[in-house]
């Protein structure tokens, strides 16, 4: 039973502390769309996406309006397309045609982004994987809503250094291909290690082969909420700090689970996971770096930053697991310099360097 205090607390989180549901993402399995004929493959892909996701955007808007919680994005993730196009794509241009089909489907259903123009090459690359990777620059240049990701390593298999080298070239080519649009193609491309099968956040989202035919995943974000509650316990012990972060993560996750279950019920598609990630925006008060400062750092990047970030991630994950049995995705803190005003301030102060940022990424998610 939800108490009146929980309702009032949630209202405060939304109105004053920038709590939002960052995304409802529908994951769609496209393996059955594979075909030796490229035209047939593209037709099957378009029909399946537009058939399953036709009501996704309107449903998200209805839920947001009814419960008063912002649902910022509605998105689709698909099976890594290198697995679907292997039988019919014999050149990079064939893959670009698939990308254009995906972009057309994304526009038809009205989603912000469609993720899954992807390859998983942590141990080795097939011919299909390599063709897709080499097609990324052109695909990013001729589409608007497609996001691409390449998983180049995992804890179990190590890092595929051939793929790392190739991706370095691809990133430069993507920047060149999209230079007329501020090299935006690179903003829709991510290189990952240990990519989860159920990540709802772009640009790294794809629908893993271990998932059901279609699922609803929800990403919730609340760095402003965490920052606000930590300001109220300044000077407290580390035990109190950790418990406060856990309790706050618990409450945020409850919001996400309600939205996910409601979307699942209305769309008739199984509920997958909640991804509780502290994803910052440039808005004042919505910064992960500000949380680190509230924990006790002078700036993000100062001595102790990696330990503070590890503590934050650990407590967020524990709080999420307490609230739901369906926590998945990345579920940690995002630290993008270009999207976090506190991180920008740290760079300008000389506290945050590229080397320190690299160390911080080792404990993220």
C-alpha positions, 0 to 999 in steps of 0.5 A: 500500500502506498502511503500519503507521505510517499505520494507527497515525497514523490511530488517533491522529487519531481517538482523540486529535485528533477526526478524523471523517468528518463526512458521507456524502451521497448526491446524487440527481437528481430532474429526472425526477420533474417532473410537471404533477400535484402528487400525481404529482410528490410520489409520484415524489420519495418513491419515488426517494429511498426507493428509492436511499437505503434502505441509506445509513444502515446502510451508513455505520454498517457501515463506521464499525464495521468501520474504527473511524472515526466517520461522524457524519452520513448525508445526502441532497442533491437537485436544487434543488427549484425546478427540479423543482416548476416545472410543478406548484407554482403557490402557496407551499402547493404547495411546502410540500407538496413539502417535507413529502414530502421530510421524510417520505422523509428520515425513512423512510430515516433520514438526519439531513438532506435538502438541496436545498429550494433555488433558484439565482438568481444572475442572475435569478428565475423564478416558480418560484424566487420561489414556492419562496423565499417558501415557505421560512419555512412549509416550515422550520416544518412539517418537521424534516429539510429544509435550504434554500439559495438561491444569490444570486450568483456571481463570473461573474454578480454578485449578484442584489440583488433576491434578497438583499432578498427573502432578508432578509425570508425570514430574518426570517419564518423566525425568526418562524415557528420561534420556538417552537423557538429559531428553528431554521429559520434554522439550516437555511437558508443564503444562498450565493454561488458554491455548488458543485454537489457540496457534501455539507455542510448546509445548503448541499448540493444536487445540481447539474444537471451531476451524474450521476443519483446519486453518493456525496460524503463530507465529512471534517473535522479541525481538531483534527488540524491544531491538534495538529500545529501545536503540535508545530512552534511557532517554525518558519518559514512554509515548514515551517508550510505544508508541515505543513498540506499533509501533514496535509490529505493524510492526512485526505483519504486517510481520506475517500477510502477511506470514499467508495470503500467506500460507493460499492462497497457501495451500487452508486452512483458516487463523486463527491467528497471535501470536505475542510473544517475544520468545527469543533464546540463540543468543546475542541480542535476549533476553527478559531480555535485553528488561527489562534492556533497560526499566530501570532495573539493571537485570531481577529479580531486583525490578520493574521487574514484573511491567516492564514485565506487561508494555511490555506485555500490549504494545505488545498486543496493538500494535498487535491488531492495526495491525491485527484483527486476533491476538490470541494465547499467544501474550506476552513475553516468559521468559524461563531461559534456552533459554534467555542469559539475564535471564541466566546472571540474575540468575548468578548475583543472581538477579533472583530467582525461587520465582521471576520467579514465580511472573513474570509468573503471568503477562506473556501472 
